[in-house]
Amino acid sequence: MIQINNHPIILYKYLTKDLFKFFLFTLISLIIVIFFIDLIELFRRASDKVGVNHLHKANFIDLIGMASLKIFGNIQKILPFAALIGSITCFNQWRKKNYYVITKTSGISLWKILSPILVSFFCVGLFSIIILNPFSTLLNKQYETLQTLFFGNTNLKEISFDTEGFWIKQKSGDEYLIINANKINEENNILLDLKIFVYNKNKIFEKRITAQTGKFIPDKLLLHDVRLIDKNSKIFNLKKYFYLTDSDSSKLNVATIKPDKIFLFDYPYYIIKMKKYGLNISKHLIHFFKLICQPFLILSMILLSASLMLRSSERKVEVGIVSLTLVVGFSFYFIGDFIFALGFSEKIPPLLAGFGPTLIGLFSGCYLISDIDEVKFKKQV
């Protein structure tokens, strides 16, 4: 056996490939299951739209294409689960074949066995956020377009926040308002330096309005220092002007880009712009933190499963340990989602909500693995 500094390189490569084999098998199995679940749901939605004349009819090929567009996004979401289930299966095989017992009696610590595995899966996590994220973002936008085409959308087409300020959608009687403002005060529902584009019920342009300030009051948008230009280019200067609004104006309906539709490397710039224009950045900031924590979340799942599955050296399959490991892994994941929800509602700071769950799982796994190695060392002494 080739050794460099007492590290059995061949053994490490073999054990890493062994775990990757179970991981890939689990990942492919989960992708297939989720693909058919999505396809069945699309069939159900398509059947509900039969006879709706203003929508395009989706055939079998269209639905398969839509389900395929979600594959990259689904891969990103299920990587931690695939790592958990695959590592549980692999570590159980190690116990049955005495791999762990042999390496332990050879004086090789569990950390040395797991180190190349953790490095490899960290690279998988980086691949997920650097390569898969752009693909899933593009395909998700295409999916939303097809979803509107085949299943319809009751709302106006979303106009995203951009470098020109932010955009708001409102309805006033039979008219639609597209509102652009350079700044916003969400607490007081005040808009500054407004441009308003007014369309009739047939989505035909009617007039353009500029105003210094605007304020949302119950069922009304009140404008000050108004300049109105109609479709015939006639100009009217008004001190005050108002629009009745059909929706609840107690809260502004800011049309920002959804977090899962933003490229990873566009996040910092987009969040800075949102903060500059007075928008709430908590949801986007937490999603960004959650995204960059993906590699560490995968490592957490492997460490937790190793610390529980390899704690005992018995060769028989212990259903209780396998079940406990699955429960711990899934519970950790869903508790993390609960903490994210608290962050979205601003109950806890975004930094804590974004990094907290993953770091807790990572440190817990590291502690449990170190505890196993420490116990074994004491027994040898």
C-alpha positions, 0 to 999 in steps of 0.5 A, a space after each residue: 500500500 502506498 503511504 505518504 506521511 503515514 496516510 494510506 492514500 489508496 484507502 482514502 480514495 477507495 472510501 471516498 469513492 464508496 461514499 460517492 457511489 451511494 450519494 449519486 445513487 440516492 441523488 438520482 433516485 430522489 430526482 426521478 421521484 420528484 420529477 414524476 411528482 412534479 409531472 403528476 401535479 402539472 397534469 392535474 393543473 392542466 386538467 383543471 384548465 381544460 375549456 379555458 379558451 384564453 389559455 394555451 393548451 399544454 400537451 404531454 411534451 409541454 408538461 414534460 418540458 416544464 417538469 424538466 425545467 425544475 430539475 436543476 433547482 430540485 437538485 440544489 434543494 435535495 443535495 443535503 438529503 441525498 448526502 444524508 441518506 447516501 452517507 447513512 447507507 454507506 456507513 452502514 455498509 462500512 460497519 457490515 464489512 468491518 471497514 471502520 473496525 479495520 481502519 480503527 485498529 490500524 490506528 487511523 482516526 475517524 477524522 483522517 478517514 472523513 477529511 478527504 470525503 469532506 473536502 470532496 463534498 465541499 467541492 460538490 457544494 461549491 459546484 451547486 452554488 456556482 454552476 447549478 445556481 445560474 442554470 436553475 435561475 434561468 430555467 426557473 424564469 422559463 418555467 414561470 413564463 410557461 406557467 403563465 402561458 398554460 395556467 394563467 396568472 391573475 396578477 399583472 405581470 411582475 415588474 422587478 425592482 431595478 437600478 431605476 428605482 422600484 416599481 409598484 402595481 396598483 389597480 384603480 377602478 378600471 385602470 391599472 397603475 404602474 408606479 415608479 419611484 426613486 425612494 420609498 418610506 415603507 413605514 409611512 407609505 410615502 413615495 418620492 419622485 414618482 412616475 406613474 403610467 396609467 393603462 385602461 382595462 384593455 392594457 392600452 396606455 392612457 396618460 403619464 403622471 409625475 409627482 414630487 411625493 405620493 402617500 398611500 392612505 386607506 383606499 387612496 393614493 394622494 399625490 402632491 406637485 403633479 404634472 399630468 401628460 395625457 396620450 394626446 401630449 396635453 400637459 396639466 399642472 396640479 397641486 394635488 391629485 389622487 387615485 382610488 385604489 381597489 387593493 389594501 393600501 395599508 401596505 405597499 406592494 413592491 414588485 422586487 425580484 424573488 430571491 430564487 430568481 437572482 444569480 448568486 453573484 448579483 445578490 450583493 449589488 441587488 441587496 445594496 440597491 434595495 437598501 439604498 431605496 428603502 426596501 426591506 432586505 431581510 428575505 433576500 439577505 437570508 436567502 443569500 446566506 442560506 445559499 452560500 451555506 449550502 456546502 457546509 450544510 452538506 458537510 453537516 449531514 455527513 458528520 451527523 450521520 457518521 457520528 451516529 452510524 459509526 459510534 457502534 462497531 457491531 456488524 448487524 443492522 440496527 434499525 434504531 440507529 438508522 431511524 435515529 440518524 434519519 430523524 436527527 438529519 431531517 429534524 435539523 433541516 426542518 428546524 433550520 427552515 423554521 429559523 429561516 421563517 423567523 428571520 423572514 418575519 424579522 423576529 431574529 436578525 438575518 445574519 443569525 437566521 441565515 448562518 445559525 442553523 448550518 453552523 449549529 449542525 456543523 459544530 454539533 457534527 464536529 463535536 460528536 466526531 471528536 467525541 468518538 475519536 477521543 473515546 477510542 484513544 482513552 480505551 487504547 491508553 
